[in-house]
């Protein structure tokens, strides 16, 4: 977090993290400032990109299996591009270290996820290794930008044609 944030800015961000539906008046009461002052601070935080709003779905509420995928690739940008086009891979990270890509992926069951990853990555020569682990539980709600327009996924379209 930016060192230019004061205690009030940090409190505002934390209050939104805990309750995205909190009102400016409720924040003002909790941090001891006026509602207009809080409104100005929120606008400043948004302008700096330190506070933003994203519509998503809580992972805990879906009947999908979620996995953490670790990939070692000679071309991590290509992997990020592939993941970015697949609605079953809503989050992908480029990292330092041997496994330089992590992806959060989901599907209907373990076979679906395994087949999805095989479809997208098996023939990619730049990939040295790929492994995944099932996410069993999370400590807090996790909201991800889950795209339910899954028909636009090449893999999903392909398996629907086979059936």
C-alpha positions as CSV (number, residue, x, y, z in Angstrom):
1,X,0.0,0.0,0.0
2,X,1.2,3.5,-0.8
3,X,3.2,5.2,2.0
4,X,1.2,8.4,1.2
5,X,-1.9,7.0,2.8
6,X,-2.7,8.3,6.2
7,X,-4.5,6.4,9.0
8,X,-7.9,7.7,7.8
9,X,-7.3,6.6,4.2
10,X,-6.2,3.2,5.4
11,X,-9.3,2.9,7.6
12,X,-11.6,3.9,4.7
13,X,-10.1,1.2,2.5
14,X,-10.4,-1.4,5.2
15,X,-14.0,-0.5,5.9
16,X,-14.8,-0.9,2.2
17,X,-12.9,-4.2,2.1
18,X,-15.0,-5.5,5.0
19,X,-18.3,-4.1,3.7
20,X,-18.4,-2.8,0.1
21,X,-21.9,-1.5,0.7
22,X,-21.0,0.8,3.5
23,X,-22.2,4.4,3.1
24,X,-20.1,7.5,3.3
25,X,-22.1,8.5,6.4
26,X,-21.3,5.2,8.2
27,X,-17.6,5.7,7.3
28,X,-17.7,9.2,8.6
29,X,-19.1,8.1,11.9
30,X,-16.5,5.3,12.3
31,X,-13.5,7.5,11.5
32,X,-14.6,10.7,13.1
33,X,-14.8,13.0,10.0
34,X,-17.7,14.7,8.2
35,X,-19.5,12.9,5.3
36,X,-18.3,15.5,2.8
37,X,-14.7,15.1,3.9
38,X,-15.0,11.3,3.5
39,X,-16.5,11.8,0.1
40,X,-13.5,13.8,-1.0
41,X,-11.1,11.3,0.4
42,X,-12.9,8.4,-1.4
43,X,-12.8,10.3,-4.7
44,X,-9.0,10.9,-4.2
45,X,-8.4,7.2,-3.5
46,X,-10.4,6.2,-6.6
47,X,-8.5,8.7,-8.7
48,X,-5.2,7.3,-7.5
49,X,-6.5,3.8,-8.3
50,X,-6.2,2.7,-4.6
51,X,-9.9,2.1,-4.3
52,X,-12.0,0.6,-7.0
53,X,-15.1,-1.4,-7.4
54,X,-15.4,-4.7,-9.2
55,X,-18.5,-6.7,-9.7
56,X,-17.9,-10.4,-9.1
57,X,-19.2,-13.5,-7.5
58,X,-18.3,-15.0,-4.1
59,X,-16.4,-18.3,-4.7
60,X,-17.9,-19.8,-1.6
61,X,-21.4,-19.6,-3.1
62,X,-20.7,-21.4,-6.4
63,X,-21.1,-25.1,-7.0
64,X,-17.9,-25.3,-9.0
65,X,-14.5,-26.8,-8.2
66,X,-11.8,-24.1,-7.9
67,X,-8.1,-24.9,-8.4
68,X,-4.8,-23.1,-8.1
69,X,-2.7,-23.8,-11.2
70,X,1.1,-23.4,-11.2
71,X,2.9,-23.1,-14.5
72,X,6.5,-22.9,-15.5
73,X,6.8,-21.2,-18.9
74,X,9.5,-19.7,-21.1
75,X,6.8,-17.2,-22.3
76,X,4.7,-16.2,-19.4
77,X,3.0,-13.4,-21.4
78,X,1.6,-16.0,-23.8
79,X,0.1,-17.9,-20.8
80,X,-1.4,-14.7,-19.4
81,X,-3.0,-14.1,-22.9
82,X,-4.5,-17.6,-23.1
83,X,-5.9,-17.4,-19.5
84,X,-7.3,-13.9,-20.3
85,X,-9.4,-15.3,-23.1
86,X,-10.9,-18.2,-21.0
87,X,-13.8,-17.4,-18.7
88,X,-12.8,-20.5,-16.6
89,X,-9.6,-18.8,-15.6
90,X,-10.7,-15.5,-14.1
91,X,-7.4,-14.6,-12.4
92,X,-3.8,-15.1,-13.6
93,X,-0.6,-13.8,-12.0
94,X,2.9,-13.5,-13.4
95,X,5.4,-14.3,-10.7
96,X,9.1,-14.5,-10.0
97,X,10.6,-17.9,-9.5
98,X,10.4,-21.3,-11.3
99,X,6.6,-21.5,-11.4
100,X,6.2,-18.0,-13.0
101,X,2.5,-18.2,-13.6
102,X,-0.3,-18.9,-11.1
103,X,-3.9,-19.1,-12.2
104,X,-7.2,-19.5,-10.4
105,X,-9.4,-21.7,-12.6
106,X,-12.7,-23.4,-12.0
107,X,-15.0,-25.9,-13.6
108,X,-17.9,-28.3,-13.0
109,X,-15.7,-31.1,-11.7
110,X,-12.0,-32.3,-11.6
111,X,-12.1,-33.9,-15.0
112,X,-13.5,-30.8,-16.6
113,X,-10.7,-28.7,-15.1
114,X,-8.0,-31.2,-16.0
115,X,-9.3,-31.3,-19.6
116,X,-9.6,-27.5,-19.7
117,X,-5.9,-27.1,-18.8
118,X,-4.8,-29.9,-21.2
119,X,-6.8,-28.2,-24.0
120,X,-5.2,-24.8,-23.4
121,X,-1.7,-25.7,-22.5
122,X,-0.6,-29.2,-23.5
123,X,0.6,-28.3,-27.0
124,X,2.3,-25.1,-25.9
125,X,6.1,-25.7,-26.4
126,X,7.0,-22.8,-24.0
127,X,5.4,-24.6,-21.0
128,X,7.9,-26.6,-19.0
129,X,5.5,-27.8,-16.3
130,X,2.0,-27.4,-15.1
131,X,0.3,-28.7,-11.9
132,X,-2.8,-27.8,-10.0
133,X,-4.2,-28.2,-6.6
134,X,-7.8,-28.1,-5.5
135,X,-8.8,-25.2,-3.3
136,X,-10.7,-26.8,-0.4
137,X,-11.6,-23.7,1.6
138,X,-10.7,-20.0,2.0
139,X,-10.5,-17.9,5.2
140,X,-12.7,-15.0,3.9
141,X,-15.1,-14.4,1.2
142,X,-13.4,-14.2,-2.2
143,X,-15.1,-12.3,-4.9
144,X,-13.8,-13.1,-8.4
145,X,-15.0,-11.7,-11.8
146,X,-16.7,-14.9,-12.8
147,X,-17.9,-14.7,-16.4
148,X,-20.9,-16.9,-16.8
149,X,-21.0,-16.4,-20.6
150,X,-18.9,-19.6,-20.8
151,X,-20.1,-20.4,-24.3
152,X,-17.4,-18.0,-25.6
153,X,-14.7,-20.4,-24.3
154,X,-13.1,-22.4,-27.1
155,X,-12.8,-25.5,-24.9
156,X,-16.4,-25.3,-23.8
157,X,-17.6,-24.8,-27.3
158,X,-15.5,-27.8,-28.4
159,X,-16.8,-30.2,-25.8
160,X,-20.5,-29.2,-26.5
161,X,-20.0,-30.2,-30.1
162,X,-18.6,-33.6,-29.1
163,X,-21.6,-34.4,-26.9
